Amino acid sequence: MCGMPSPSAEETRVDQGRTIVRPADQDEVAAAGSELFGGRAGRWARLGDGPLTPVRVVALVTIGMFALGMVQKIPCYEWAWFRGATSQYTHACYSDIPHLFLGRGFADGLVPYFDRLSGDMQYLEYPVLTGAFMQVASWLTLTPDSDPIQQREQMYWMVNAAMLMVCAVVVAVCTVRTHRRRPWDGLLVALAPAFVLTATINWDLLAVALTAAAMLMWSRSRVLAFGVLIGLATAAKLYPVLLLGPLLVLCWRAGRWREFGTALLGAGAAWLVVNLPVMVFAPEGWRKFYTFSQERPIDFGSFWLVITQRTGKPIDVETVNTASVVLMVVFCAGIAGLALSAARRPRFAQLAFLVVAAFILTNKVYSPQYVLWLIPLAALARPRWRDFLIWQACEVMYFLGIWFYLAYTSGGDKHQGLPQEGYQVAVALHLLGTLYLCALIVRDILRPEKDPVRADGSDDPSGGVLDGAPDAFVLAPEAHASPHSAPAVTGPQVEWGAAPTRDG
């Protein structure tokens, strides 16, 4: 997906005449962290020279951190997945992957969407491209059928982990290369604690990798490739299609209708290529993901669950579905209004993060692995270590909270773990951490001098055809003059007349 040659040392150091940004020079937390490796780089340091370019460093760190995440799952891999439910929760190492190897028919050689399953779930409840990923992993699970099911489930998880590690590297590398002048922001992805802990819970990293690759293609003005990758990502998970909304608004403001149309057509064509064969030949199995999403009750991590637990009154699923859609529409309308009325056109990554976050916050389920959707977008939208780590701390607290809560509810009379009230606190932290990052991004949009990406005079490094483009439509144009009426600055000065801030 990011199969292009590694950037040269010159490309790494300089983009359009500007030197790369050193996080330790702008970010106090990054500067403090750099003391572990000898301190800040000197003014004569030749960054990007030699074999350890930023791309390679971030890729190696990602592999190392992913391996640590696999180590964290060892108690479950060895025994906790297979000896009752409680142990996998008390060790905080749960994963859907080994359980669904048997539960969704892969152990029996059933074909997803075409073969009916026994039990309550009649067909695989995942989008088609994710189902194909799961099927390929089952083919690569080479343990004989005569082996004990535990060994086969262990091998299935291991094969999936290897495939997901590739996806993780793609995410990190694409994030590095999206903002050419800020390659070290990729370390936000590689070192994110929640990324490490949740990477092998489910198959979300496939869609995240495709989305990260799409963002890279858009930043390079490869509009059709962006659309194709977004279509493939949507065939793996629903959320990537949401990125077309911010893109519509930004292209509207910049008058780039042709580029948006190309991206939209590419996305639709790619999605159809993947889905159409299953739609035609296994329509009932194909529909299962969508019917399951509609019929699924209120689940873990959402504010809807906290409401039902606090009030003791269940909420009808249809009511929640309708309310979630209404709230999402309201949030999207607000984001669109912000994008069209802000004095300076927002960056694509900023709006992408806000829209995906709005979808997660209003949804009836906020699973712990959903944080994977946001991490690369956060690294592009708000690359400030202090705020990123505050958010990640909230996510880690929720990661522990949900497993300890499940341990408490599944442990019978032992009640080992976190009671309901404690879990509600964890959910609140989970939601507030995401809202905190959203608030900072909105502030950056309203006060661009606070945006760390724009502190050097850049416009929208991930914006592709939008980067430096003049505005064609602005709400209330008489209220302000568009800063896009003139070409983007090319020197190192701060465009907004303020020195880079350290408070984020």
N, C-alpha and C positions, 0 to 999 in steps of 0.2 A: 504494500500500500504506500509506503514511503520509499519505493525502490528507485531512488535517484542517487547519484554519486555523492559521497560525503563532501561537505564544503571545504574548499581549500583554506589554507592559513590566511591568505589575503582576504577571502570572502568572509572568514570568521572575524577578522579584525575590523574590517571596514565594510560599510554598506552605504553606497551613495555618498562617499566622502566623509562618513561619520564613524568614529571609533566605537567599538562595542561598549556597552554599559557594564561596569563592574558593580555588582550588587553591594559589595563591602564599602564602596565609596558613597552609596546613597542610603543604605539601610543599616540602622544601628544593630539590629538583631543579626543580620548577615555579617556585619563587621565583627561582632562578638563571636559568632560561630567560626569565622575564619581563623581565630586565634588557635583553634585546634590543629590547623594545618600551616602554622607559621605566620599568620597575620595577613593583612591586606597586601595585594600585589603592588609592587613598586611601580613608579611611573615609567621605568624602562623595561618592565616585564613584557615579554613577547608572547602574549596570549594567543593560543591557537596554533603555535608552532609545535613541531614534533608530533609524536604519535597520539598524545593525549589531548585531542581537540575537545571542545565542549560537548559535541555530539557523542563522542566515544566515552567520555567521562560519565555523562548522564546515563548512557546505556548501561555501562558497567555498574553504576550505583543502583540502577533499577533492577538489574539481575540479582545483585547482592541483597537488596531489600526484599525482593520477591522471594528469594530463597529463605530469608528469615521468616517471612510469612508462612512458608511451607513448614519450617521447623516448629512454628507456633501450633501447627495442626497435628504434630506428632502424637500427642495423647489420644486424639480421636482416630488417627490413622491406624494406630496399633491396636486399640481395643474399644474406645468410648463410643464410636459410631455403631458398634455391633452388640453392646451389652446394655440395653435399656436406653431410655431417653435422657435421663438426668445427667449422666456423666459428661456427655458432650456439651451440656450447658454449663455445668460447673467449671469445666476447663475452657469455656469460651472458644471452642474450636469447631463449632457446627458448620456443616456444608451440605447443600442440597445434592451435590454431584453424586456421591456414592449411593445415596438413598434412591435417587431417580434412575440409577442404572437398572435396578430391579423393578422399581415401581412404575416405570414408563415403558417396560417391555424390551429394553436394549439387551438385557441378559438373555432373553428368549429369542432374539433375532427378529423381533417385530419391526415393521417399517413405520416410522412416524407418519401420522395423518392418514395413512391407508389402512392400517390394521387397528381394529378396535381393541382397547385394553379391558382387562377385567377390573372390577372395582368401581368406585364412584366416578373416577376420572376416565371417561370413555376414550378420549384421544389426548395426544400431547398438547399441553396448553401454552406452548411457546410459539413465537413467530417462525416463519419457514426457515430463514437463514440460520437462526439459532438451532432449530431442529436438525438442520443439515450438519452443523458443527458438532452437535451431540452424537449424530449418527457416525460421522467420520471418526470421532474419538472411540466409539464402540468397535468400529472395524480395526482400529489400531490397538485395541486391547487384546493382546494375542494370547492371553491365558486360555488354556483349553476349557471347553464346557464342562469337562469332568472335574475340574478343580473346585474346591469349596467356594461358595458364593462370596465369602468374605475376601478371599484372595482376588477374585475377579473385580469386586467393588474397589478394592485398594488399587489395583492396576488401572481401573477406569479413572479414578480420581487422579492418579499420577500422570496418565496420558493427557487428561484435560488440563492439569496444572502446567504441563510443558507447553501445550498449545496456548494457554492463557498467558504464560510468561512471554511468548512471542508478541501477543497483543499488547502486553504491558510495555514492552520495549518500543513498539510502534507508537503508542501513546506518548511516551516520554520524548522520543526522537522527533516526532512531528511537532510537539510543543516547543522543543528547542529551535526548530527551523522555521516556525511560523513567525516569530519575532526575531529577525536576523540579528538585530543589534542587541538583543537581550537573551543570548543563548542560555545563560546560567539560570534563567527562570525555570528551565526544565527541571532543576533540582527540587523545586516545590512539588512537582509530581513524584519524582523518584523517592523523595524522603517523606512524603506525606504518610503519617502513621495510619490513617484510616485506609489509605490505598493498600498498605501492606496487610492489614488485618482482614479486609473484605474481598481481596482479589479473587479468592477461590471459593467464595460462598456459592456463587452462581455463575452464569455465563455472560454477565453484563459487559465484561471487558471486550468482547467481540464488537458490540455496537459502539463502545467508547473509542476503540481503535479506529474504526471506520470513520467516526465523526471527527476525530483528531486529524486524520488524513485529509478529510474534506476541508477542514479549516486551513490546513496547509495549502491545499490546492487553491482555495479562494485567495489566500494571501499572495499567491504567485499569479493571480489573475487568470487562472485556468478554470474558467467558469463551468464548462461542460463537465470536466473531471470532478469538480465540486458537487455538481448535481448528481452525477452517477454514484458517487460515494455516499452522499446523503440518502439516496434511494436505497442503496444496499444496507446502510446502517438502519434505516427504517424497517427494512425487511428482517432485521435482527432484533430490534427493539423499537417501540413506538416513539420514544421521546425525540430522536434526531429530527423528525419532520418539523418539530417546533422551531428549528433554526430558520426555516423559510419565512416565518413571520417577521422577525427582526430584519431579515434581509429585504423583505418587501418594503418595509417602512423606510429603511436606509436608502434603497434604490429609488424609492419615490422621492425622497428629499433630494437626492443627487441627480435625479432624472435618468437613471440607468435602467430603463425598462427592458431594453434588449438583453442585457446581461442577466437580469432576473428571470426573464422568460426562458433563456437558454438553460439556466440552472434548474428551473421548475420542470421543464421538459425532460432534462436528463434524469432528474430524480424520479419522475413518474415512470419513465421508460425502464430504468434499472429496477425499480420496485416491481413492475409488472413482469419483467423477465424472470425474476425469482419466484414470484407468487402465482403467476398465471397457470403453470402446469399443475400445481397442487389445487388451485381453485377449480380447475376444469375436471380433473380426474379424482379428486378426493375432497369435494366441497364441504362435507360435514366435518372432516378432520381439520380442514383449513379454517373454518369458522370458529373452532373451539377457542382459540386465543381471544377472539373478540367477544364471544359470549361469556367466557370465563371472566374477562375483565369487567363486563357489565354486571354479572351476577355475584361477583366476589363480595363478601360482606366487609364491613369495616375491619381493618386489620392493624397490625402492630405499627407503631411509630407515628401515627397520624393524630392530629388534634381532635379528629372525630372520635377516636377511641377514648381519649381523655374525657371528652364530654359525656360519652355513654357511661364510663366508669364513675365519674363524679356524680352524675344525676341518677344513675341506676335505671335509666330508661333507654331501651334500644331504639335506634333510628332506622327506619325503613331504608333498604338498599336503594330503591328508586329515588327516594328523597335525597339521599346523600349523593347519588349520581348527578341529579339535577343541580343541587346546590354547589357541587364541585365544579360543574361546567360553568355555572353563573359566576362563581368567584374567579375562575380562570379567565373568563371573558372580561370581567371587570379589571383584573390585574393587567391583562394584555392591552386593554384600551388605555389604561394609565401609562403603560410602558410606551405605547405608540404615541400618545400625547406628549410624553417627555421627549421622545426622539425627534418629533417634528417641531417642538417649540424651544428646545434648548438653544442657548446662544451659539454653541458649537455642536456640530453633529456628533453624536456619541460614536464610540468605537463599536465595531461589530461584536467583538468578544464581550463587551460590557452588556449589551442587550441580549446576547445569547445566554449569558449566565442568568440574567434576571428572568427571562422567560422560562428556562428549564427549572430554576428555583421556584418560580410561581406554580408550575405544574406539580412539583413534588410537594410543596407546602399545602396545596389545596386538595391533594389526592387523598383517597380513603385508606391508602397504605403508604408508608414511608419506610421501606425495608432498609436495613443497614448498608447493603451494597449499593443503594442508589447514590450514595456519596461519590461513587466512581464516576457518575455522569458529570458531576460538578467540578471535580478536582482539576482536570486540564483547562476547563473554562475559567476557573478561578485564577489559575496561574497566568492566563492571558489577560483577564479582566482586572485583576487587583494583585499584581506581583509585589506584595509587601509582606515580609516574613512575619512581623508581629501579628497582624490581623489574620493572616493565613493560619498561624499556629493557634490562635485563640479559637478560631472556628474548628480546627482539627481536634483540639482538646475537647470541645463539646461533642464531636462525633465519636471520639474514643470513649467518652463517658457513656454515650448511648450504646455503643457496641457492647460494652460490659453490662450495661443496665438491662438490655433485652435478654441476654443469655442468663443472667442471674435471676431475672424475673421468671423466665421459663423454668429455670431450676426450682424456684420456689413453688410454682404452680404444679409442676410435674413430680415433685418429690414426696407426695403423700403427706403423712403427718410430720415428716422431718422438717419441712419448711426451711430448707437451706437455700439461701439466696436473698433476693430483693423482694419485699412485699409490694403490693399494688401502689401504695403511696410513693414509695421510692422510685418505682418505675415511671410514674407520672412526672416526677421531677426530672428523670433522665430524658423523657420525651420533650419536656419543656426546654431543657438545655439544648437538645437536638435541634428544635425548631428555632430557638432564639439565636443560636450560633449561625444558622443559615440567614436569618433575618438581619443579623449584625453585618454580615458581609454584603448583603443586598443594600443596606442603608449606606454603607461606605461607597459602593459603586454608584448609587444614585447621587451622592454628594460629589463624587468625581465628575459625573456628567454635568451637574449644575455649576461646579467650580473646577474647571479643567486644570487650573494651576495645581490642584491637589492630586491629580492623576499621575502616578509615578511613570507611566509609559510616555506621557506627553511632557514630562519635565524638561526634556532636552530639545523641545520644539517639534517632535514628531507629530504626525496627524493620526493615522490609523495604520500601524504596521501590519496588522492582520486584515486590513480592509480591501486589499487587492485593488480593483477598479475604483473603489470608493476613496482610497487613500489620496488626500489632497484634491479631490474633485470638488468643483464649485457646487453650491446649493442651487437647485432648480425650484424647490418649493419649501417654504417655511411657514408655519403658523404664526400669525401676527408679525409679518416681516418688518413692519414699521417700528416694532419694539427694540430691534437690534439689527446691527449690520452683520452679515454673515462673514465669519473669518475665512470662509472658503472662497471668497471672491478674489483672493490673491493666491499665487502659488505658495505651496508649503515652503517654509524656510529650509535652507540647506546647511546652515551653520550650526555650531554647537550651542548657540544662545537659546535662552528660554523664551518661547514664543509669547507667553502671557506676562512677561516682564517681572517674574518672581523667581527667586532662587529655589532650587529643589528643596522641598521640605522634608524633615526627618520624622514628623509626627504622622505621616501617612496621609 
